């Protein structure tokens, strides 16, 4: 999947962004945050070191920061790289939370559908513009993060 994206878009730089293994501030505020997620299968967990080794051998940095999720780091990257009008930023992920960052120079490459989602696609997916995705998910809930939303929505 990543190789296909790399080949079609030919990015100037690429980074693998990972969640910290330390608890983050969301879990401290709301202990049930992501509590319903299944544990990573052992056969997948055992492949993590190989993935890091592969990325290192390709010269692709792996970024993680204690107490932060990948989403937080990606948001920071998008904000900083997005300041330069010459940059186009692609977030390669199936995580719907990341649609909040879609903008004129920022797109999400949907790993499940293998399509690039820009503003139009974000609005079609959620019924709201990217800058309202966080509000939308807070209202309707987000089962993947165990966020209940407002009852009745």
C-alpha positions in Angstrom: 0.0 0.0 0.0 2.7 2.5 1.0 4.9 1.5 -1.9 2.0 2.1 -4.3 1.4 5.6 -2.8 5.1 6.4 -2.9 5.3 5.4 -6.6 2.2 7.3 -7.7 2.8 10.5 -5.6 6.6 10.6 -5.4 6.9 12.5 -2.2 10.0 14.5 -1.4 10.1 13.2 2.2 8.3 10.6 4.2 8.1 9.8 7.9 6.5 7.0 9.9 4.7 8.4 12.9 3.9 6.2 15.8 2.0 6.4 19.1 3.9 6.7 22.3 3.7 3.6 24.5 3.3 5.9 27.4 -0.3 7.0 28.5 -1.3 10.2 26.8 -3.3 13.1 28.1 -6.5 11.9 26.6 -6.4 8.6 28.6 -5.7 10.7 31.8 -8.7 12.9 31.2 -11.0 10.0 30.0 -9.8 6.6 31.3 -12.3 4.8 28.9 -10.5 6.4 25.9 -9.8 3.5 23.5 -10.6 1.0 26.3 -12.7 -1.1 23.9 -9.9 -1.6 21.3 -8.5 -5.1 20.9 -4.9 -5.6 21.8 -2.5 -5.7 18.9 -2.3 -9.4 17.8 1.0 -11.0 18.8 1.9 -12.0 15.2 1.5 -8.3 14.1 3.4 -7.0 17.2 6.3 -9.4 16.4 6.6 -7.6 13.0 7.1 -4.2 14.5 10.9 -4.4 14.8 11.1 -5.5 11.2 9.0 -2.6 10.1 11.3 -0.2 12.0 14.3 -1.9 10.4 12.8 -1.6 6.9 12.0 2.1 7.3 15.5 2.8 8.7 17.1 0.9 5.8 15.1 3.1 3.4 16.2 6.3 5.2 12.6 7.0 6.4 12.6 8.4 9.9 10.4 6.9 12.6 8.9 9.6 14.9 7.3 9.0 18.3 7.1 11.3 21.3 6.4 10.2 24.9 2.9 10.9 26.0 1.6 11.8 22.5 -0.4 9.9 19.9 0.6 9.8 16.3 -2.3 12.0 15.5 -0.8 14.8 17.7 2.5 14.6 15.9 0.9 14.4 12.5 -1.1 17.5 13.4 2.1 19.3 14.3 3.8 18.3 11.1 0.8 19.3 9.0 0.7 22.7 10.7 4.4 23.4 10.3 4.9 22.0 6.8 1.6 23.6 5.7 3.0 27.1 6.5 5.1 26.8 3.3 2.9 27.4 0.3 5.2 25.3 -1.8 4.5 22.2 0.2 1.8 19.6 -0.4 1.2 17.3 2.5 -0.3 13.8 2.4 -1.4 12.0 5.5 -1.3 8.3 4.7 -3.8 6.7 7.1 -7.2 5.1 7.4 -7.9 7.1 10.6 -10.9 9.3 10.2 -9.7 11.7 12.9 -7.0 12.9 10.6 -9.6 14.4 8.1 -9.7 17.4 10.4 -6.3 18.5 8.9 -7.5 18.4 5.2 -7.0 21.7 3.6 -5.9 23.4 0.4 -2.4 21.8 0.6 -3.3 18.8 2.8 -4.9 15.6 1.7 -5.6 12.2 3.3 -4.6 9.1 1.4 -7.3 6.6 2.5 -5.4 3.4 2.9 -8.6 1.3 2.7 -10.1 2.8 -0.4 -6.7 3.8 -1.9 -8.0 7.2 -2.9 -6.8 10.7 -2.1 -9.3 12.6 -0.1 -9.4 16.4 -0.3 -11.9 18.9 1.0 -14.7 17.7 -1.3 -14.3 14.1 -0.3 -14.0 15.0 3.4 -17.4 16.8 3.2 -18.9 13.9 1.3 -17.7 11.4 4.0 -18.8 13.4 7.1 -21.3 15.9 5.8 -19.2 18.7 7.4 -16.1 20.5 6.3 -12.7 19.3 7.6 -12.5 22.1 10.3 -15.7 20.6 11.8 -14.7 16.9 11.8 -13.6 17.1 15.5 -17.0 18.6 16.5 -18.9 16.1 14.4 -17.1 13.1 16.0 -17.6 14.5 19.5 -21.3 14.9 18.8 -22.0 11.6 17.1 -19.3 9.6 18.9 -16.4 7.6 17.7 -16.6 3.9 18.5 -13.0 3.3 17.5 -11.8 5.6 20.3 -14.7 4.7 22.6 -16.1 8.2 22.6 -19.8 7.9 23.3 -21.0 11.1 21.7 -24.3 12.8 22.7 -27.2 10.4 23.2 -29.8 10.5 20.5 -27.5 11.7 17.7 
